[in-house]
Structure formats: structure tokens, C-alpha cells
Amino acid sequence: MKIIFMGTPHFAVPALEALLNAGHDIPLVFTQPDKPRGRGQQVRFSPVKEYACQHNIEVYQPSSLRRGDDAAVSLTLIRDVNPDVIIVAAYGQILPREVLDAPRLGCVNIHASLLPRWRGASPINFCIMSGDKTGGITIMQMEDGIDTGDMFLCEECAIGEDMTASELHDTLSEIGARLIVEFCTKPEYYIERKTKQNEAQATHAPLITKDMKQIDWYKSASDNHNFIKGLAGEAYMFYGEKRLKVYRSEVDDVSRGELDFVCGDGNVLRLTEIQPEGKRRMSADEFLRGIQKQKG
């Protein structure tokens, strides 16, 4: 099939690679504009752009698909390619109706949850933060609503007790790559058998903003443990005047050390892996030894 691929982060790369390896024609990739990243704020390509350039695929990076000159150029490019389908994986922009209707088979999304649970921008994070025991991938038809379209394929995966959002991300990325190749092998078969989502079961996973990342000690220890796993190194707290990113934790019913904190349910959250502001990631024991050394 002739495919236009739209994606931006690492999550999308295995799908693009799998589609190429399966022999599909991908003449054009859309990805988000280059942005400054990291401490030095150097402008870097998105992972999808890096992969596309390595494989000599044309890349277009519109600031918007919905307004302005970029939107008009985007639609012209899509119509000129005349794809059978547009495959979308964590692209990061809302597609207008003109784009949704342009391909023969429409636009198909690789969504990182078992819809209708966790529609929205952060399904992997909310799946872990909410303590779900299973996650998964849904291959779905895109429409005007956010992740509301009919479903073609779903696959479930177990979430381990200590699995973080990063680890679930990598698992789902590989599942998504495999399922989208399966869909593209016989799309008409899956389109004929598509199923509607149950609106009564829908939950939402909005974009996670900076003010949502601080640990709330009034919540239960297990809720905070899931919160830390779900943010995969973005959860933080203050230890005195030091801001600490928290990567790993565990729950106990007895406090045993200086980085054990009693939560709202009376149970203890023990921090086991952290990153002090301006320093590298380290174990809690290493952090505490450093404090003792400073005290003298």
C-alpha cells in the first residue's frame, strides 16, 4: 500500500520501521517541527524525522495542519501523494476533516490504550498512575472526536507490579508496530469488522502539565507509588530546599529510613531512586551518604 506516516517521538519509530520492512510504499512522513531539546537547548530532529532521513523519505514539518499556509501546503502534498491510508502514531497534532477524508481508507491511529479507556494525550501515564493491571494497543479509525473512532484491532498486555510508564511505552510501541502491519496486510477485512466504542466506559488522559507532577503526601502510599511509576522520572518533591525527581519507590507499613514518608492512608512510601536538582540520577542510599558527608 501507499502510506503517508505521521508521527514524532520514539514510540512511533518501530511502526514506521515495520511498515517499511513489510514492503509498503511510504513516500512522505509528517512530523512535528524541530525544537530545542536538552540542557543545551540544541535544535534536534524528532526520532521519526531522524529515521525517515536515514531512509531517504521526504519529511514535512508543518506548524499546523488546521490553519495558515502550512495547512494548505500539507493538504496539497497529501492529495499529490494520493495515499491509500494515513497512519498516525503519536503525531501531536489534531487532523482536520480535509485530511481525514483525503486517503482512500481514511486515517488510522495507533493508540496506546485499550479504548475507550484512556482517550487523549497521555494514555500510558494514566494507565500506570491509575494502577491498571492491563494496558494495550488499539488500531482505530480517526474521526473528528479525540480517540472516539471505530476500532479495528486491539491487543492487551499485562502490567507488572513495578512496571513504569517508560517500560510500558516500549512494550506497547512494539505491539503497535506489529498490529499496524497486520492491519495494512488486509485493511478491508478489518474495516468490514470494525467495532464501535462504548461511550459509557470512556475515560480521559489529558496532557500532563508541570503543575501536575508534584507528589501529594495526602494521597495513599500506593497511589503515590503508581504516580511515580506513571511519570517515569518526572514526579518530584522537595527535601528541605532540594527539589528531587523521583524515579523509583516502594510501599511499606513501617518507616525505616530518612527517605520514608508517611502518606495520607498511614502507610509509608520509601524513595529508592532519585535525582537531586542539578545532579545525576542515584540510589536513595547514595543520596543520603552524600548528605551525611556534607554534615561532616
N, C-alpha and C positions, 0 to 999 in steps of 0.2 A: 504493500500500500504506500501511497504518497502521504507523508505525515509532516505537519508543522508541529514542532515541540516547543512548549512554553514552560520554563522552569528556571529557578535561580539557585537554591542552596544545594549542599551536598546530598540532601535527601533525594533530589531529582536525578542525580548523575547515573546511578545504576539503571534507572528506567531508560534513559537516553542510550546508554551503552547497550542494554539488552535489545532494544528495538533495532539499533544498527546491526548488531551481531545476528539478529534474526533475518536480516536481508531487506528491511524496509527502506524506502527512499525518504530521506529526511533532508530536503534542500535548504530549510530555513529554521533557525532557532530564535525564539524571543526570550530575553532575559532582562532583569532589572538593570537600570543604568549603573555604571561603575561608581563605587562610593569609597571614601576614605575608611580604612579599617585598621584596627590595632592601635598600639600605643603611639606609633609614629604617624598615624593618620595618613598613611600612604594609600594612594588610589590603587585598588586591586580589582581584577576581574572576578566576577562571580564564579563559583565552581562549575556551573553549567557552561558559562562562556569559555572558561579555560578548556573544558573538554571539547566543546564544539570547534574551537580554533585549532586544537591539536588534530582534529579530524576533518579540517578544511570545510566546515559547514558555515554557511553565511549566518551572521548574527545581527539581529536588530534589537536596539535597546530604547524603546520609546519611554518617555517620562509618563505618558498617559495613553491608554487605549480609548479613552472616553471623550477627550476634548483636545482642541488645538491642532496644530499642524501634524504632530506625531500621530494622532489618532487617524487622520486622513491618510497619511503615508502608510500606516500599519494596515489599514483596510485594503488599500491598493496592492500592497505586497502580498497579502493573503489571497486576494482574488486572482492575482497574476500567477501565483503558485498553483491555485486551484486544488487544494489538498483533498484527499478522501476524508480525513479527520484531523482535528487539532487535539493533541494530547497535552494535558496540563498537569504539572506536578509542582506544587508549592511555588507557583509563579510570583504571587504577591501583588497582583492587580485584579480588579473586577473586570470581566469581559462584557462589553456592550452587546446588545441584541444583534447588531450587524455582524459582529464577529462570530457569535454563537451560531448564527444561521448560515455562515459562509461555506463551511465544508459540507460535502455530501452527507456525511454521517454525524455532523454536528461536532461539538466539543466534549471530550471525555476527560474526566478528572480522576487522578489517583489520590484518594482521600485517606488520611492516616487515622481512621477510626472505623468502628462498626456502626455505620449510620442506621438510624437517625441520632445515635448517641454521639455527642461532641461534634456538632457542626461548628464551623468557624475557624479562626486563625491558629489556635493553639491546642489541637486535639490531643497530641501526645502528652503535653504537660498536664492537662486537666485529667487525663486518664490516670496518670500516676498520682497526682495530687489528691484525687478523689478515692484512692485505694481500690480501683478496679482490679479484678483478678484476671481479666482478659482484655486484650486490645485487638486491633486488626486493621485490615485494609478494605476499602470499598472502591470498586471501579464504578463510576457513576456518570450519567448524562448531566451535563451542565445546563442550567437554565437561569432565569433572572434572579431567583432567590439564592441565598448563600447556602450551598450544600443541600439543597432541597430536591434535587432531581432524582429520576428513577435509577435504580441500582441494577448493574449487570452481573457483577461478581463480588463476592465477599470471602475473606479468609480470616479466621480467628487465630490468635496466638496467646499463649499463657504469659502472664506477667509474674515473674519470680518475686519472692519476698523482698529482696533488696535491689531489684532492677530499677535503674534510674531512667529518666527521660532520654538521656543520650543513648543508653543501651537499647531501649525500646525503639528509638529512632532508627538505629542501624538495622535492627531486625525487620522493622516494617518497610524500610527502604528496599531491602532485598525481596520481600514478599511482593511489594508493589511492582517491582521490575518484572517479576515472573508473571504476575497476573495480567499486566498490561500487554505483554507479549501474547499471552493466551487469548485475551480479548481480540487483539489485532489479527490473530490467526483465522478467526471465524466471527467477525463482528456482527454480521446479520443474524447469526444463530443466537447470540446473546441479546441483541436488540429485540428480537421476537419474544424473548423470555424475560424481559426486564420486569422488575417488581417495584411497586411504589413504596415510599417510606411511610411509616406510621407516625403521623404528626403528634399523636398523644405521647409518644415516647421520646420526642426530641429534647436534647439538652444542648447547651451552647458553651463554646470555649472561646471567649473573646481574646483579642491580642493582649498579652501580658505587658503591662507598663511598669516603669521603675518603682512607682509608689505601691505596687502590689507585691514586692519581693521581700519585705522585711518580715522576719519571724515574729509571730504573735504568741506570746507566752500564756495568754489567757485561753488559747486553744489546747486541746488534749495533746499529750505527747505523741500519740500515733498520728494525729492529724499533722503535727509539725514534722514528724519523720517523713510522711508522704509528701509534704510540701517541699522539703529539702530534696528528696529524690526527684520530684517533679520539675524542679527548677534547675537541676543538674549543674550546681555551682553558681547559680545566680541568687540564691537565697542568702540573706545577710542578717547580722545582728551587731550590736555594739557591746564590746567588752571593755568597760571603762570608757575611755575615749577612742579606743581602737575599733575600727569597722572590720568585721570579719566576714568573709564569704564562707559559707558552709557547704561542703561537698558531701560529707557522709555523717550519719548519726545512727544511734540505736536507742531503743526504748528499754527502760528498766523500771523496777518499782522501788529501788533503793539508790540514793545518791552515794557515789563512791569517790568523786574527784571534783577538781576545780572547774571543769567544763561540763558538769552535770547540772541541769536546770529543771526545777520542778515546774510542771505545766499546769494548766487550768484544771485538769482532772486528778491532780495529785501524783501522777506518775512522772518519771524522770526522763528527760531527753538528754542523752550523752552525745556530745560532739566528738567525732573521731577523726575527721579530716577537714582542715580549714585552710583559708588563705588570708593572712593579715594584709591590710591595705599596704600596697607598695612592695609586698614581698611575694615569695613563691608559695605554691601550694605545699602543705606539710601535714604531718600527723598531729593530733592534739598533744601527744606526749612531747613531741619535738618543740611545739609552741610553748608549752609550759616550762620545759627545760630552759628555753631562751629567756623567759620571764624571770625565772629563779636566778639565772646568771646575771641579768641586769640588776636584780636586787642585791646581788652580791656576795 
